[in-house]
Amino acid sequence: MSSEIPGEAADEDILFFPVLGDRVFLADTVAADNPLERFHYFSTDDELGTHIYRPFRDSGFGPMNLSSILQFVEILDSKLTEHHHCQIVYCVDSSDPRKLTNSLLLLGSYLILHENEAPVDVWNYFCCFEPHLELYRSSHALSSGEDFCLGLIDCWLALARSLNLGWIEMYDVAEYMHYDNPLEGDMHWIIPDKLLAFRCPRNVPAPKTYVDIDGFRYFSPQFYVEPFLDLNIGTIVRLNGEQENDDYSCDSFEAHGIRCASLEFEEDEHPPIHVVVEFLHTMEHAPSAVA
């Protein structure tokens, strides 16, 4: 990677890359060790560092979530406003492929959401970083020998699609932060007000509604009833019921008018086509949101 500091000689081993004209740059963290007056340096390690993808196994690597992306857009926008006489420098440890990848994800997302750039154009601009990036992939993909991965362009295309569908405007950052908390149910909207993903419940001896096991919190069906009613969840799709860690009762849901549908297929395998068709049929005919 070549460095670039307009109007000055630069150390070719230090990253300094223009992102938004002469207003915003991506730089290695060491660039802030010798700050120049006309530059304002910042990092998001403190603000967004706790929102990085937490894999179930160490080998997994995922992108920053939408909450982090929207917070970054707000942070960068405020930097440009507050320091309008300076050039803004976003600092990252470029020796870490994962940190560099996520920093480009955030910057590219800013260009798409705030500057109306097309995802393909953003990738064409940043593609010079490709040899230094790491692809996103699940822990399961690696352990099963699959080679399916996602790149930055995939994430940006999805973001642009969500923007065009109006989903970004429907997004509530505070609500996301609350339910994303592993202590608050670990729930995420996949399609706003239509499809919600949540951690599989477990039967927990009453009157408790959760139990902590090996550093993880598991919730009873009763725990989810109140938030599901608040979120207008009317149907739950239960995958691979009656498995060792999926032995919860649906009685609590059904007692409150929340329908339970069960779709079964081999554990750790892709669902067969008839299960996919049944899932889509459930989604299309559900009168309210599905979890």
C-alpha positions as YAML, in Angstrom:
chain: A
units: angstrom
residues:
- id: 1
  name: MET
  ca: [0.00, 0.00, 0.00]
- id: 2
  name: SER
  ca: [1.33, 3.38, -0.89]
- id: 3
  name: SER
  ca: [0.90, 6.33, 1.42]
- id: 4
  name: GLU
  ca: [-0.28, 9.72, 0.37]
- id: 5
  name: ILE
  ca: [-0.11, 13.03, 2.22]
- id: 6
  name: PRO
  ca: [-1.03, 15.86, -0.15]
- id: 7
  name: GLY
  ca: [1.67, 18.47, -0.42]
- id: 8
  name: GLU
  ca: [4.18, 16.66, 1.78]
- id: 9
  name: ALA
  ca: [6.70, 13.88, 1.55]
- id: 10
  name: ALA
  ca: [5.45, 10.73, 3.26]
- id: 11
  name: ASP
  ca: [6.90, 7.57, 4.62]
- id: 12
  name: GLU
  ca: [5.93, 4.94, 2.05]
- id: 13
  name: ASP
  ca: [5.48, 2.36, 4.82]
- id: 14
  name: ILE
  ca: [2.75, 4.35, 6.55]
- id: 15
  name: LEU
  ca: [-0.82, 4.19, 5.30]
- id: 16
  name: PHE
  ca: [-2.35, 7.57, 4.47]
- id: 17
  name: PHE
  ca: [-5.16, 7.20, 1.93]
- id: 18
  name: PRO
  ca: [-7.66, 9.86, 0.73]
- id: 19
  name: VAL
  ca: [-11.28, 8.81, 1.18]
- id: 20
  name: LEU
  ca: [-13.36, 11.93, 0.60]
- id: 21
  name: GLY
  ca: [-11.47, 14.42, -1.55]
- id: 22
  name: ASP
  ca: [-9.03, 16.34, 0.62]
- id: 23
  name: ARG
  ca: [-11.36, 16.24, 3.65]
- id: 24
  name: VAL
  ca: [-11.17, 12.66, 4.96]
- id: 25
  name: PHE
  ca: [-8.22, 10.24, 5.04]
- id: 26
  name: LEU
  ca: [-7.62, 6.73, 6.29]
- id: 27
  name: ALA
  ca: [-4.30, 6.43, 8.10]
- id: 28
  name: ASP
  ca: [-2.31, 4.04, 10.21]
- id: 29
  name: THR
  ca: [-2.49, 4.72, 13.94]
- id: 30
  name: VAL
  ca: [1.20, 5.71, 13.96]
- id: 31
  name: ALA
  ca: [0.28, 8.77, 11.88]
- id: 32
  name: ALA
  ca: [-1.22, 10.30, 15.02]
- id: 33
  name: ASP
  ca: [2.10, 9.97, 16.86]
- id: 34
  name: ASN
  ca: [3.37, 13.06, 15.04]
- id: 35
  name: PRO
  ca: [0.21, 15.10, 14.51]
- id: 36
  name: LEU
  ca: [0.08, 18.07, 12.17]
- id: 37
  name: GLU
  ca: [-2.02, 21.13, 13.01]
- id: 38
  name: ARG
  ca: [-4.24, 21.04, 9.96]
- id: 39
  name: PHE
  ca: [-5.28, 17.42, 10.64]
- id: 40
  name: HIS
  ca: [-7.79, 16.14, 13.18]
- id: 41
  name: TYR
  ca: [-7.09, 12.50, 14.09]
- id: 42
  name: PHE
  ca: [-9.65, 10.09, 15.53]
- id: 43
  name: SER
  ca: [-10.30, 6.41, 16.09]
- id: 44
  name: THR
  ca: [-13.48, 4.50, 16.88]
- id: 45
  name: ASP
  ca: [-11.87, 1.80, 19.00]
- id: 46
  name: ASP
  ca: [-13.52, 3.20, 22.13]
- id: 47
  name: GLU
  ca: [-16.92, 4.08, 20.66]
- id: 48
  name: LEU
  ca: [-17.39, 1.04, 18.42]
- id: 49
  name: GLY
  ca: [-14.80, -1.43, 19.67]
- id: 50
  name: THR
  ca: [-17.38, -3.30, 21.76]
- id: 51
  name: HIS
  ca: [-19.64, -3.80, 18.73]
- id: 52
  name: ILE
  ca: [-17.32, -5.98, 16.67]
- id: 53
  name: TYR
  ca: [-18.53, -9.39, 15.59]
- id: 54
  name: ARG
  ca: [-18.28, -11.97, 18.39]
- id: 55
  name: PRO
  ca: [-17.99, -15.44, 16.82]
- id: 56
  name: PHE
  ca: [-19.18, -18.61, 18.50]
- id: 57
  name: ARG
  ca: [-15.77, -20.00, 17.60]
- id: 58
  name: ASP
  ca: [-12.51, -18.09, 17.30]
- id: 59
  name: SER
  ca: [-12.22, -18.71, 13.56]
- id: 60
  name: GLY
  ca: [-15.33, -16.76, 12.61]
- id: 61
  name: PHE
  ca: [-15.10, -13.20, 11.33]
- id: 62
  name: GLY
  ca: [-18.09, -10.99, 10.61]
- id: 63
  name: PRO
  ca: [-18.72, -7.36, 9.66]
- id: 64
  name: MET
  ca: [-19.62, -4.52, 11.97]
- id: 65
  name: ASN
  ca: [-23.37, -4.44, 12.54]
- id: 66
  name: LEU
  ca: [-25.75, -1.82, 11.17]
- id: 67
  name: SER
  ca: [-25.84, -0.02, 14.50]
- id: 68
  name: SER
  ca: [-22.08, 0.51, 14.32]
- id: 69
  name: ILE
  ca: [-22.33, 1.68, 10.72]
- id: 70
  name: LEU
  ca: [-24.98, 4.29, 11.53]
- id: 71
  name: GLN
  ca: [-23.07, 5.44, 14.60]
- id: 72
  name: PHE
  ca: [-19.92, 5.81, 12.49]
- id: 73
  name: VAL
  ca: [-21.77, 7.91, 9.92]
- id: 74
  name: GLU
  ca: [-22.92, 10.18, 12.74]
- id: 75
  name: ILE
  ca: [-19.42, 10.35, 14.26]
- id: 76
  name: LEU
  ca: [-17.69, 11.19, 10.97]
- id: 77
  name: ASP
  ca: [-20.35, 13.72, 10.05]
- id: 78
  name: SER
  ca: [-19.91, 15.47, 13.41]
- id: 79
  name: LYS
  ca: [-16.12, 15.49, 12.95]
- id: 80
  name: LEU
  ca: [-16.49, 17.20, 9.58]
- id: 81
  name: THR
  ca: [-18.81, 19.79, 11.10]
- id: 82
  name: GLU
  ca: [-16.88, 20.47, 14.31]
- id: 83
  name: HIS
  ca: [-13.45, 20.53, 12.63]
- id: 84
  name: HIS
  ca: [-14.38, 22.16, 9.33]
- id: 85
  name: HIS
  ca: [-11.01, 23.94, 9.15]
- id: 86
  name: CYS
  ca: [-9.12, 20.64, 9.43]
- id: 87
  name: GLN
  ca: [-8.63, 17.55, 7.36]
- id: 88
  name: ILE
  ca: [-10.10, 14.52, 9.12]
- id: 89
  name: VAL
  ca: [-7.92, 11.46, 9.61]
- id: 90
  name: TYR
  ca: [-9.51, 8.15, 10.62]
- id: 91
  name: CYS
  ca: [-6.82, 6.03, 12.29]
- id: 92
  name: VAL
  ca: [-6.66, 2.23, 12.23]
- id: 93
  name: ASP
  ca: [-4.07, -0.45, 12.89]
- id: 94
  name: SER
  ca: [-3.45, -1.36, 9.25]
- id: 95
  name: SER
  ca: [-1.25, -4.31, 10.24]
- id: 96
  name: ASP
  ca: [-4.39, -6.12, 11.43]
- id: 97
  name: PRO
  ca: [-6.36, -7.35, 8.38]
- id: 98
  name: ARG
  ca: [-9.60, -7.57, 10.34]
- id: 99
  name: LYS
  ca: [-9.37, -4.02, 11.67]
- id: 100
  name: LEU
  ca: [-8.43, -2.71, 8.23]
- id: 101
  name: THR
  ca: [-11.35, -4.58, 6.63]
- id: 102
  name: ASN
  ca: [-13.86, -3.22, 9.12]
- id: 103
  name: SER
  ca: [-12.48, 0.31, 8.83]
- id: 104
  name: LEU
  ca: [-13.04, 0.19, 5.07]
- id: 105
  name: LEU
  ca: [-16.51, -1.25, 5.65]
- id: 106
  name: LEU
  ca: [-17.37, 1.79, 7.78]
- id: 107
  name: LEU
  ca: [-15.84, 4.34, 5.41]
- id: 108
  name: GLY
  ca: [-17.44, 2.75, 2.36]
- id: 109
  name: SER
  ca: [-20.80, 2.68, 4.15]
- id: 110
  name: TYR
  ca: [-20.44, 6.39, 4.86]
- id: 111
  name: LEU
  ca: [-19.87, 7.05, 1.16]
- id: 112
  name: ILE
  ca: [-22.99, 5.04, 0.28]
- id: 113
  name: LEU
  ca: [-25.32, 6.41, 2.96]
- id: 114
  name: HIS
  ca: [-24.10, 10.00, 3.15]
- id: 115
  name: GLU
  ca: [-22.54, 10.69, -0.24]
- id: 116
  name: ASN
  ca: [-24.90, 8.55, -2.35]
- id: 117
  name: GLU
  ca: [-22.04, 6.63, -3.94]
- id: 118
  name: ALA
  ca: [-22.79, 3.33, -5.67]
- id: 119
  name: PRO
  ca: [-21.36, 0.19, -3.98]
- id: 120
  name: VAL
  ca: [-19.47, -0.84, -7.13]
- id: 121
  name: ASP
  ca: [-17.83, 2.58, -7.39]
- id: 122
  name: VAL
  ca: [-16.85, 2.40, -3.71]
- id: 123
  name: TRP
  ca: [-15.27, -1.01, -4.22]
- id: 124
  name: ASN
  ca: [-13.43, 0.11, -7.34]
- id: 125
  name: TYR
  ca: [-11.91, 2.90, -5.30]
- id: 126
  name: PHE
  ca: [-10.90, 0.71, -2.35]
- id: 127
  name: CYS
  ca: [-10.00, -2.47, -4.27]
- id: 128
  name: CYS
  ca: [-6.29, -1.60, -4.08]
- id: 129
  name: PHE
  ca: [-6.52, -2.78, -0.45]
- id: 130
  name: GLU
  ca: [-7.79, -6.24, -1.43]
- id: 131
  name: PRO
  ca: [-4.51, -8.15, -0.78]
- id: 132
  name: HIS
  ca: [-4.48, -6.79, 2.77]
- id: 133
  name: LEU
  ca: [-8.10, -7.60, 3.65]
- id: 134
  name: GLU
  ca: [-9.79, -10.61, 5.21]
- id: 135
  name: LEU
  ca: [-13.03, -12.09, 3.94]
- id: 136
  name: TYR
  ca: [-15.98, -12.49, 6.27]
- id: 137
  name: ARG
  ca: [-16.98, -16.08, 7.03]
- id: 138
  name: SER
  ca: [-18.77, -18.08, 9.70]
- id: 139
  name: SER
  ca: [-17.09, -20.49, 12.08]
- id: 140
  name: HIS
  ca: [-19.38, -23.22, 10.80]
- id: 141
  name: ALA
  ca: [-18.25, -22.68, 7.21]
- id: 142
  name: LEU
  ca: [-14.65, -23.35, 8.18]
- id: 143
  name: SER
  ca: [-15.35, -26.31, 10.43]
- id: 144
  name: SER
  ca: [-17.53, -27.96, 7.75]
- id: 145
  name: GLY
  ca: [-15.00, -27.41, 4.98]
- id: 146
  name: GLU
  ca: [-17.17, -24.90, 3.10]
- id: 147
  name: ASP
  ca: [-15.47, -22.00, 1.34]
- id: 148
  name: PHE
  ca: [-18.41, -19.56, 1.29]
- id: 149
  name: CYS
  ca: [-17.28, -16.07, 2.29]
- id: 150
  name: LEU
  ca: [-18.51, -12.50, 2.00]
- id: 151
  name: GLY
  ca: [-16.49, -9.51, 0.88]
- id: 152
  name: LEU
  ca: [-16.93, -5.79, 1.42]
- id: 153
  name: ILE
  ca: [-18.81, -5.42, -1.86]
- id: 154
  name: ASP
  ca: [-21.42, -7.94, -0.66]
- id: 155
  name: CYS
  ca: [-22.01, -5.92, 2.51]
- id: 156
  name: TRP
  ca: [-22.21, -2.62, 0.61]
- id: 157
  name: LEU
  ca: [-24.66, -4.05, -1.94]
- id: 158
  name: ALA
  ca: [-26.88, -5.25, 0.90]
- id: 159
  name: LEU
  ca: [-26.64, -1.87, 2.60]
- id: 160
  name: ALA
  ca: [-27.61, -0.04, -0.60]
- id: 161
  name: ARG
  ca: [-30.51, -2.45, -1.13]
- id: 162
  name: SER
  ca: [-31.74, -1.81, 2.41]
- id: 163
  name: LEU
  ca: [-31.47, 1.92, 1.80]
- id: 164
  name: ASN
  ca: [-33.52, 1.68, -1.41]
- id: 165
  name: LEU
  ca: [-36.20, -0.36, 0.37]
- id: 166
  name: GLY
  ca: [-36.51, 2.25, 3.10]
- id: 167
  name: TRP
  ca: [-35.32, -0.13, 5.82]
- id: 168
  name: ILE
  ca: [-32.56, 2.19, 7.04]
- id: 169
  name: GLU
  ca: [-35.12, 4.86, 7.88]
- id: 170
  name: MET
  ca: [-37.07, 2.30, 9.94]
- id: 171
  name: TYR
  ca: [-34.00, 1.37, 11.96]
- id: 172
  name: ASP
  ca: [-34.00, 2.30, 15.65]
- id: 173
  name: VAL
  ca: [-30.42, 2.31, 16.95]
- id: 174
  name: ALA
  ca: [-31.46, 2.48, 20.62]
- id: 175
  name: GLU
  ca: [-33.81, -0.48, 20.22]
- id: 176
  name: TYR
  ca: [-31.13, -2.46, 18.40]
- id: 177
  name: MET
  ca: [-28.56, -1.77, 21.11]
- id: 178
  name: HIS
  ca: [-31.02, -2.89, 23.78]
- id: 179
  name: TYR
  ca: [-32.06, -6.19, 22.21]
- id: 180
  name: ASP
  ca: [-28.59, -6.94, 20.82]
- id: 181
  name: ASN
  ca: [-27.36, -7.17, 24.40]
- id: 182
  name: PRO
  ca: [-26.79, -10.86, 25.28]
- id: 183
  name: LEU
  ca: [-28.37, -10.07, 28.64]
- id: 184
  name: GLU
  ca: [-31.56, -8.77, 27.01]
- id: 185
  name: GLY
  ca: [-32.47, -11.63, 24.68]
- id: 186
  name: ASP
  ca: [-29.96, -11.37, 21.83]
- id: 187
  name: MET
  ca: [-32.58, -10.44, 19.21]
- id: 188
  name: HIS
  ca: [-32.10, -8.79, 15.80]
- id: 189
  name: TRP
  ca: [-34.46, -7.66, 13.06]
- id: 190
  name: ILE
  ca: [-33.54, -9.25, 9.72]
- id: 191
  name: ILE
  ca: [-36.40, -7.50, 7.92]
- id: 192
  name: PRO
  ca: [-37.79, -4.55, 9.90]
- id: 193
  name: ASP
  ca: [-41.18, -5.34, 11.46]
- id: 194
  name: LYS
  ca: [-41.33, -8.63, 9.51]
- id: 195
  name: LEU
  ca: [-38.59, -11.13, 10.44]
- id: 196
  name: LEU
  ca: [-36.69, -11.30, 13.75]
- id: 197
  name: ALA
  ca: [-33.82, -13.62, 14.70]
- id: 198
  name: PHE
  ca: [-33.35, -14.57, 18.35]
- id: 199
  name: ARG
  ca: [-31.42, -16.96, 20.52]
- id: 200
  name: CYS
  ca: [-33.06, -20.36, 20.92]
- id: 201
  name: PRO
  ca: [-34.92, -20.51, 24.26]
- id: 202
  name: ARG
  ca: [-34.42, -23.18, 26.90]
- id: 203
  name: ASN
  ca: [-36.67, -24.52, 29.60]
- id: 204
  name: VAL
  ca: [-35.70, -22.79, 32.82]
- id: 205
  name: PRO
  ca: [-37.11, -23.79, 36.23]
- id: 206
  name: ALA
  ca: [-39.71, -21.26, 37.36]
- id: 207
  name: PRO
  ca: [-39.79, -18.57, 38.61]
- id: 208
  name: LYS
  ca: [-36.51, -17.81, 36.80]
- id: 209
  name: THR
  ca: [-36.66, -16.67, 33.19]
- id: 210
  name: TYR
  ca: [-32.98, -17.13, 32.36]
- id: 211
  name: VAL
  ca: [-29.94, -19.16, 33.38]
- id: 212
  name: ASP
  ca: [-26.20, -18.47, 33.02]
- id: 213
  name: ILE
  ca: [-24.09, -21.40, 31.78]
- id: 214
  name: ASP
  ca: [-20.36, -21.21, 31.02]
- id: 215
  name: GLY
  ca: [-20.45, -17.47, 30.49]
- id: 216
  name: PHE
  ca: [-23.56, -17.48, 28.26]
- id: 217
  name: ARG
  ca: [-27.09, -16.46, 29.20]
- id: 218
  name: TYR
  ca: [-30.01, -18.58, 28.04]
- id: 219
  name: PHE
  ca: [-33.63, -17.49, 28.26]
- id: 220
  name: SER
  ca: [-36.89, -19.27, 28.83]
- id: 221
  name: PRO
  ca: [-39.82, -18.87, 26.41]
- id: 222
  name: GLN
  ca: [-41.57, -16.81, 29.08]
- id: 223
  name: PHE
  ca: [-38.75, -14.23, 28.93]
- id: 224
  name: TYR
  ca: [-39.47, -13.55, 25.28]
- id: 225
  name: VAL
  ca: [-43.26, -13.23, 25.56]
- id: 226
  name: GLU
  ca: [-43.36, -9.58, 26.65]
- id: 227
  name: PRO
  ca: [-40.87, -8.20, 24.09]
- id: 228
  name: PHE
  ca: [-42.44, -10.33, 21.34]
- id: 229
  name: LEU
  ca: [-45.85, -8.86, 22.06]
- id: 230
  name: ASP
  ca: [-44.32, -5.37, 22.08]
- id: 231
  name: LEU
  ca: [-42.66, -6.09, 18.71]
- id: 232
  name: ASN
  ca: [-45.87, -7.55, 17.23]
- id: 233
  name: ILE
  ca: [-44.44, -11.05, 16.84]
- id: 234
  name: GLY
  ca: [-47.29, -13.42, 16.04]
- id: 235
  name: THR
  ca: [-45.45, -16.50, 14.75]
- id: 236
  name: ILE
  ca: [-42.34, -18.36, 15.85]
- id: 237
  name: VAL
  ca: [-40.53, -20.68, 13.45]
- id: 238
  name: ARG
  ca: [-38.82, -23.39, 15.45]
- id: 239
  name: LEU
  ca: [-35.92, -25.08, 13.67]
- id: 240
  name: ASN
  ca: [-34.83, -28.63, 14.49]
- id: 241
  name: GLY
  ca: [-37.14, -29.03, 17.46]
- id: 242
  name: GLU
  ca: [-36.53, -31.62, 20.16]
- id: 243
  name: GLN
  ca: [-32.76, -31.41, 19.82]
- id: 244
  name: GLU
  ca: [-30.62, -31.69, 22.95]
- id: 245
  name: ASN
  ca: [-30.41, -27.92, 23.45]
- id: 246
  name: ASP
  ca: [-33.79, -27.15, 21.88]
- id: 247
  name: ASP
  ca: [-36.21, -28.86, 24.23]
- id: 248
  name: TYR
  ca: [-38.22, -25.81, 25.26]
- id: 249
  name: SER
  ca: [-42.00, -25.84, 25.47]
- id: 250
  name: CYS
  ca: [-44.07, -23.56, 23.22]
- id: 251
  name: ASP
  ca: [-46.87, -23.39, 25.80]
- id: 252
  name: SER
  ca: [-45.85, -19.94, 27.05]
- id: 253
  name: PHE
  ca: [-45.92, -18.54, 23.52]
- id: 254
  name: GLU
  ca: [-49.18, -20.17, 22.52]
- id: 255
  name: ALA
  ca: [-50.87, -19.09, 25.76]
- id: 256
  name: HIS
  ca: [-50.37, -15.52, 24.59]
- id: 257
  name: GLY
  ca: [-51.56, -16.10, 21.05]
- id: 258
  name: ILE
  ca: [-48.12, -16.57, 19.48]
- id: 259
  name: ARG
  ca: [-48.25, -19.43, 16.98]
- id: 260
  name: CYS
  ca: [-45.36, -21.93, 16.83]
- id: 261
  name: ALA
  ca: [-44.37, -23.64, 13.57]
- id: 262
  name: SER
  ca: [-41.73, -26.38, 13.51]
- id: 263
  name: LEU
  ca: [-39.36, -26.98, 10.59]
- id: 264
  name: GLU
  ca: [-36.95, -29.88, 10.95]
- id: 265
  name: PHE
  ca: [-33.87, -30.87, 8.98]
- id: 266
  name: GLU
  ca: [-30.46, -32.36, 9.68]
- id: 267
  name: GLU
  ca: [-28.43, -30.48, 12.28]
- id: 268
  name: ASP
  ca: [-25.56, -28.40, 10.78]
- id: 269
  name: GLU
  ca: [-26.88, -29.01, 7.26]
- id: 270
  name: HIS
  ca: [-28.49, -26.70, 4.74]
- id: 271
  name: PRO
  ca: [-32.30, -26.95, 4.85]
- id: 272
  name: PRO
  ca: [-33.72, -28.98, 1.95]
- id: 273
  name: ILE
  ca: [-35.87, -27.22, -0.63]
- id: 274
  name: HIS
  ca: [-39.20, -28.35, 0.86]
- id: 275
  name: VAL
  ca: [-38.24, -26.77, 4.20]
- id: 276
  name: VAL
  ca: [-37.28, -23.53, 2.44]
- id: 277
  name: VAL
  ca: [-40.62, -23.50, 0.61]
- id: 278
  name: GLU
  ca: [-42.52, -24.10, 3.85]
- id: 279
  name: PHE
  ca: [-40.60, -21.31, 5.57]
- id: 280
  name: LEU
  ca: [-41.39, -18.86, 2.75]
- id: 281
  name: HIS
  ca: [-45.04, -19.91, 2.86]
- id: 282
  name: THR
  ca: [-45.10, -19.22, 6.61]
- id: 283
  name: MET
  ca: [-43.54, -15.80, 6.07]
- id: 284
  name: GLU
  ca: [-45.96, -14.84, 3.30]
- id: 285
  name: HIS
  ca: [-49.10, -15.85, 5.20]
- id: 286
  name: ALA
  ca: [-48.18, -14.68, 8.70]
- id: 287
  name: PRO
  ca: [-50.55, -11.83, 9.69]
- id: 288
  name: SER
  ca: [-47.82, -10.18, 11.80]
- id: 289
  name: ALA
  ca: [-44.06, -10.42, 12.34]
- id: 290
  name: VAL
  ca: [-42.22, -13.76, 12.46]
- id: 291
  name: ALA
  ca: [-39.38, -14.75, 14.79]
...
